[in-house]
Amino acid sequence: MTVKNTTVRFFVFLCVLMIVAVASVSAGGAEEREDGPQTFRMYWNTNHRYDVYQQVIDDFAEEHNLVVDLETFLWPDMRTKLLTDFSGGTVPDLIQVPAPWISEFGANGLLMDMTEQIAAWPESSDWFEPAWIEVTSEGRRYGMKNHHTTFGLFYNRDLFREAGLDPDAPPQSLREFRDYMEVIAEELGPDILGFAFDQDAGYLVNFFANSDVPQLIDDTEIAINTPEVRQSLEILQEIAANEWALIAEPGASYQTARRAFIEGSVAMMLSGPWDLASLADLAPDMDYGIAVPPHLEGVEPRTIVAGTAMGIPVGANHSDLAWELMQRLTDLEIQVAATQEAGMLMPRQSWADDPRVQELPGVSDFARIVPFAVPFDIEAASRGLSDIMWSGGGGDLTTQLYQNIIYNRRSASEALETYVREGNRLLNQ
C-alpha cells in the first residue's frame, strides 16, 4: 500500500462519514411512515442462509407486521454494495459481515455505537471475550458476532498408526510438529507428506498466535518481531526445505491442501469447521482428529478467530427492531440449532458446553479449541490496513512474508524485519 493509496482511502472514508451524517440528520433515523407492512432490509452472506435463521426471521416479520427484504451476497459483492450504500445514504437495517469489517466501519462512523445496549443486555456476559474484542474500536462496541469460528490441526490417525505415532497424541509443540513430519517421511516414504502448507498466507498466522505476543499490533507498532516468532518461522522453513510438506503454489486452488488430506497423501493440515462436511462426504471412513495448532514450548496454546458479526448501519430505518432481531438470531437455542444444521461454531460459552454440541463429531473438537482463539489482527482491520492483515487471505505484505519464508527460503529474520519495517511505515504515515 502506498502513502498515496492510504491518503486516498482516508479521504474517501471522511467523505463517506460526512455523507452518512447528512443522510442521518435529514432522515432523522425515522421509521417508515406507511399504512401497510413496513420493509425491513437485511444483507446476509449467501452461504449462511440457514433454515433455522429463516424461521426466526419469518416469525419476527409476522410479529411486527414487516416485509423482510433479505438480500444475500458473497463477501466481495457485499463490500461493494455496502460502500455504495454508505456513500448514498440508502443503508439496510441489519448487516452480517466478516467480523473485522465491524470494527473498521464502526471506527469510521458508519455503524451504530451499540456499547450501551450491549452492556445492559444480561446475556452479553455469555460471549467469549475475543468475540467482543473483534467488534470493538477504541473501547466502543459496534455490533455482535453471530458466528465465532477458528482453525484447528486436522490429523489422520490411520497415517499416524502406519508411521508408528500415537494416534491419540497429536503434536503439541512446534518442535514435535517438525519431528512428527520427519518420522512420517522416514516411515511412509515420499508419497506421504507430513503436512500441507495452504496457498492462503493467512493460515500461517495460526503459528504466530502461539508466540508470546498474540496480536499483530501493540502500542501502534508491529509486535511480532520477537525471538519466538523468528524461531517459529525457522521451524516452518526447515519443514519446507526438507520437503516434508506439500507446498501449494501461489494462486493454487483453495482445495489443493484439502484434497491432499482427503486423499490421504498428507497426514496433517490446518483448517476449520467449514471442511467437516466435505470430509464426511468425500472421506467418510477416514479416522481423523482435530487439535489446537502446535505452539512453542512454554507458550500458551492459541489459534486464530474467524467468523461473522452483525451490525446496524447509521441511518437505518429500524434500528430498534434490528437490535431485537440480533438478540433472537443469537439465542442459545438458535445457535445450537444452526450448529446442528450447518456445523457452524458460535460465540456463546454456554454453546460450547451444551451437550447437544458436545455430541457432534468434529464440532465437539472445535468447541474445545474456540476458547484458545484470539483476534490477532483486529487493530489492523479497524484501521483499514489491508496490506498488513492476515485474515481474508492475507494482504500484500503478509503474502510477501509467507512466500519469502516458505517458497524463496530467505532468512527468516530478514523476511520478518522487512515485513515489520514496511508495516510500521504504513501504521505511522
N, C-alpha and C positions, 0 to 999 in steps of 0.2 A: 504494500500500500504506500503510495507516495504522499508527501506533505500536501500536494495539491488535491489529491483524492480525499484525504481526511478533512481538509478545509471545506471542500465542496459538500461532503457528507454532513458536516456540522451545520453548514449554511442551510442545506435542504431541511434538516430537522428543525432548525429555528423557524423557517418559513412554514413548515407543516404545523408546528406548535401554534404560531400566530393565527393560521387559518382555522385550526380546530377551536381555538379560544373564541374567535369571532363567531364561528358557527354555533358554538355552545351558548354564547350570550344571546344571539339572535333567536335561537330556538328555545332558549331558557330551559333546555333539558326537559321540555314539557312532554307530557304524554299525548298521544294522538287523540284528536277530538273527532271521533267518528261515532255514528249511531250504532252501527253493526259491530261485528267482531273486529278487534284491532289486530294488527300484524306484528308479530314478534319475530325478529330476524336473528338467525344464528349462522355462524360459519363453523364448520366441523371438518375434521380430516376424513377423506374418503374411506380409508381403511378402518376407521373407528366407529362406523355406524352400526353399532351392535343392536340386536333386538331388544335387549333389556333397556338400553338408553332410549330407544324409540318408544317403548311403553311408558317410561317416565315422562317423556315429552308429550305424548298423546294425553296422558292423564292431566298433566299440568295445563295443557291447552284447553281441555274441556272444563276444568275447574275455573279457569279465568276467562272463559269465552274469548279465546285467542285463535288466530290463524298463525301457525308457526311456519315461517319460511326458512327451512333448513337447507342451506347450500353447502355442498361438500367440495373440497379441493385437495389436491396433492400439495405438499409444502411449498414448492417454488411458486405455483399459481396462487396459493393462499397469500404469500407475502406480497406479490404484485398487486393483488386485489385489495389487500388491507392498506398498503401505502397509497393507492389511488383513492380509497375511501377516506383515509385520514386527510389527504390534501383537499378533497372535495367536500368534506363535512357531511358525508352520507354514510355514516357508520352503522354497523349492525348493533344489536343489543347485547350479544354474547359471542365470544370467540373462544375456540380451542386451538392452541398453537404450541409449537415446541417451547418448553419451559423457559429457555434463555430469552426468548422474544419478550416475555412478560417484563422482565427487569429492564430490558432495552427500551421498549415502548413506554414503560412507566417512567423511567428516568427522563424521557423526553416529553412528558406531559400528555401522552396520547391515551393513557388508560386511567381509569378512576383510581384514586387512592383509597384502598379498602382497609387500611390499618385498623381503624376504629371498629368497623363491622366485624372483622375477624377476631379482634381482641375480645369483643363482647360475646362472641359465639363460643359456648362452653366446649363444643366438640373440637375446636381447633387444637386443643392440647393432645388430641389423639394422633396428630400427624407426626411423622418422623421429622425431626428438626431440620435436616437438609432440604426437605420439601418446602419449608418456608424460606430458607435462605435463597433458594432458586428464584423466588418471585419477589425478592426484596431489593430495593435500591436506596442507599443512604438511610437505612432504618425504616423505610416505608414499604408496606406490602401492597402490591398492585394486582393480586389475583390469588389463585389457589390451584395446586396440582390436582389433576384427576387421574393421571397415570404416573406411577413412580417406579420406573424400571431401572435395570442395571445390567452389568456384564458379569459373566462367570467363566471359569475354566471348564470346558467340556472335556472329558477324558474317556477313552474307550477301554473299559475294563477287560474285554477279551484280549486286546493287544497288550495290555499290561501283564496279563497272565502269561501270554506267549513269551514275553520278554523276561519273565521271572520277577516282575514287580508286583507288589501287593496291590490288588485291585481295589482295595478299600482305603488306600493311603495315597491320595494324590499329592504331588509336590506342594509343599507349603512355602518354602523359601525359593528365591531365585536361583540359588546355588543348587538346590535339589532339582529344580526345574531343568537346569543345564545338565546335571548328572543323569537324570532320567532319560534325556534325549540321547546321551552318549550310550547308555545301556541299550536303548531301543535300536540304535544304529548297529551296535555290535551283535545283538542277538537276532534281529529280524532282517538285517540286510538292507541294501539301498532302495528296495521297492517300498519300504515302510519308513516314513519320516516321523519324527517326534512331535512336530508342531507345524501349524500353518500361519505364517505371517499374513495378515489381511492386506488387501490393497488400500484400505482406508487408513490413513495415517492416524486418525483419531483413536484407533484401537490401542495404539502404543501408550496412551496416557494411563491406561489401567496399571501399567508398571510404574509410572511416575507417581501416581497417587499413593503408592505403597512406600514412598520415601518418607523422610522426616518432615517434609513440607507439603501437605495435601492440598495446596492451592497454587494456581499459576502466578497470581499477583499478590504481593504483600507490601503494604505501605507504599503504593504507587510504583513498585518495581517488580520486574520478573523475579520470582522467588525460587526458581528451580536450578540455579547454578550452584549445586551443592555436591560434595563428595559422594553422597548416597545416590543421587541421580546419575552422576557420571559412572559410578560402579554399575548401576542398573543397565545403562546403555552399553557398557563394555561387555557385560554378560550376554545381552541380546546380540551384540555384534559377534561375539565368539560363536554363538549358536548358528548365526547366519554363515559365518566364514567356514565353519566345519561341515556345512551342507547337511545339517541335521534337521532342517526345517524347509517346508515348502515356502517359497517366496513368490507371492503373486506379483505379476508385472504391473507397473504403474498403468492405471487405466483398465485393468482387467475387470471382468465381471465380479460383482459383489458375491456371486455364488461360487467363485473359484475355491476359496478355503472351505466353504460348507460342503461343496460337492466332494472334495477330497476326504473330509471327515466322514461323510455319509458312506462313501465307497470303501472306507477302511484303509486308505492309503496314508493317513496321518493319524497319530494317536491322540492329539490334543488340539483344541482351538479355543479362541476367545469368542464368545457370542452372548446372546441374550435370550429371553423367553420367546422372542419372535421366531426362533428356529425350532422350537419344540414341536410345532405342528408338522413341519417338513420332515423332521426326524421320525415322527410317528408314522407318517405316510410312506416315506421312502426307505426307512431302515427300521421297521417295526421290531425286528429281532435283535437289534443292537443292544448290548448291555453297556450302558454308559452312566457316568456320574457327573455332577456339577459341583464345583468348589470355588471358594474365593480365589481370585488370581494370585499367583505366587508373589511373595514380598521379600524384602531384605530381612535378614535375621535381626531380631531386636527391634523391629519396627511394627507398629500396629497394622494388621491387615486391613486393607481398604480396597474399594473399587470405585467406579465412576457412576454417578447418577445420570439417568436419561429420562425421557418421558415427556408428557404434555401437561399444560396448565390452561386454566380458563381465566379470562379477564373481561372487563366491561369497558368498552371504549368511552372516552369523554364525549358527551353529546348524545349518548344512547337514549332512545325514547322511553325505554322501560327498564331503567337501572335497578329499581327495587325488585321487579319481577325476575330480572337476571340473577340477582343475588339469591333469591329464593330457589331458582332452578339449579344454581350451582350447588346449593346445600342438598337438594334432592338427588342430584346426579352422583354425589359423593357419599351418600348414606351408606353405612356399612353393609346393609343387605344388598344394595345395588352394586357395590364394589365386589362383593363375593360372587354375585350372580354374573357380573361381567367377566370375572376371572374364570368361572365355570364355563362360560360361553366361549371365551376367546383366549384364555390363558394369560391375560394382561395382569401385570403387577400393579399394586395400589399403594397410596401414601399413608394409610392408617396403620398404626401399630396394632390395633385390635384385629385388622385384616390379617396381618402376618401370623397372629396367634390363633386365628379361627380354625377349628377342627376341620371344617369343610375345605379350607385352603391346604391344610397340612396333609390331606389325603390325596391331593392331586399330584401325580408323577411329574417331576421336573419343576413344577411351580413351587412345590414344598421346599425344594432345594434353594430356589431363588428367594423364597420368603425368609430363609435363614441368612442369605447374603445381603439383602437390602439394608439391614442396619449398618453395614460397613460402607455404604455408598456415600460419596462426598461430591459436592458440586464444584469440581476442580477449576473451571474457567468462567465462573459466573460473572466476575467483575469485568472480564474482557467482553462478555456478551452485553452487559449493561452499558458499556462504553461504545458498543458498536465496532469493536476492533476485530473484525473477522479474520484478518491475516494471521493473528497470533492465536486464534482459537483452535481448540482440539475437537469440539463436538461438531456434528454435522458433516463429517468427512475431513475436517481439518482445514485451516487456512493455508495460504501460500508459504508462510514461514514454517509452519508445522510440517507441511509436506516436504519442504526442503530439508528440514532436520531429519525426518524419517528416512528419506531417500539417501541422505549423506551417511547415515548410520548403517542402514540395512543393505542398501544397494551399492553405494560408492565406497563403503568401508573407510571413510575418513576417520581421523582421530575423533573419538567421542568428545574429548574436551574441546577441540577446535570447533566441531559442529555445534556443540551446546553453546559455546561462547558467541558464535555468530548469531544463533537464534536469540540469545539474551540481549546482545548488543542492539540488534535491529528491533527487537520487541520493546526495549526500553526507549529507543528513539521514537517509536510510534506512541508509546504511552505518554511521553513528556513533550511532544511537539504541540 
